[in-house]
Amino acid sequence: MGAVTAWALATWAKVTLVLALGVLLAWLTLTSGYFLLALVLAGLGEAYTVRQLAREWADEARLRCWWWNR
């Protein structure tokens, strides 16, 4: 379970870093309207990523602790 948790946290950190760099690039190069669009899309991407990683972690927990779910 620890390996899956570490993988999920590492994946979340990588995605967050890429999205933050994208927003920074948008802030430096685009007009305010496109910057806000990039900010909203990054927020939605972050929410989707967190949801999917939480689902993956929960599935792994269910598989590893199958005897608790009886």
C-alpha positions in Angstrom: 0.0 0.0 0.0 2.9 2.3 0.7 4.2 1.9 -2.9 0.9 2.8 -4.3 0.6 5.8 -2.0 4.1 7.0 -3.0 3.3 6.5 -6.7 0.0 8.4 -6.4 1.8 11.3 -4.6 4.6 11.4 -7.1 2.2 11.4 -10.0 0.1 14.2 -8.4 3.2 16.2 -7.9 4.3 15.8 -11.5 0.9 16.8 -12.9 0.7 19.7 -10.6 4.1 20.9 -11.6 3.3 20.7 -15.3 0.0 22.5 -14.8 1.7 25.2 -12.7 4.4 25.7 -15.4 1.6 25.9 -18.0 -0.2 28.6 -16.1 3.0 30.5 -15.5 3.8 30.4 -19.2 0.3 31.6 -20.0 0.7 34.4 -17.5 3.9 35.5 -19.1 2.8 35.3 -22.7 -0.9 35.5 -23.1 -3.6 38.2 -22.6 -5.7 38.2 -19.5 -8.6 36.4 -21.1 -6.5 33.5 -22.2 -4.7 33.4 -18.9 -8.0 33.0 -17.1 -8.9 30.2 -19.5 -5.6 28.5 -18.8 -6.1 28.9 -15.1 -9.6 27.4 -15.2 -8.4 24.5 -17.4 -5.5 23.8 -15.1 -7.9 23.8 -12.1 -10.2 21.3 -13.9 -7.2 19.2 -14.8 -6.0 19.2 -11.3 -9.4 18.2 -10.0 -9.7 15.4 -12.5 -6.2 14.1 -11.7 -6.9 14.1 -7.9 -10.2 12.3 -8.5 -8.6 9.6 -10.7 -5.6 9.1 -8.4 -7.9 8.8 -5.4 -10.0 6.2 -7.3 -6.8 4.2 -8.2 -5.6 4.3 -4.6 -9.0 3.2 -3.2 -9.1 0.3 -5.7 -5.7 -0.8 -4.6 -6.7 -0.6 -1.0 -9.8 -2.7 -1.7 -7.7 -5.3 -3.5 -5.1 -5.5 -0.7 -7.5 -5.6 2.1 -10.1 -7.9 0.6 -10.7 -9.7 3.9 -12.0 -6.5 5.5 -14.8 -6.1 3.0 -16.8 -9.2 3.9 
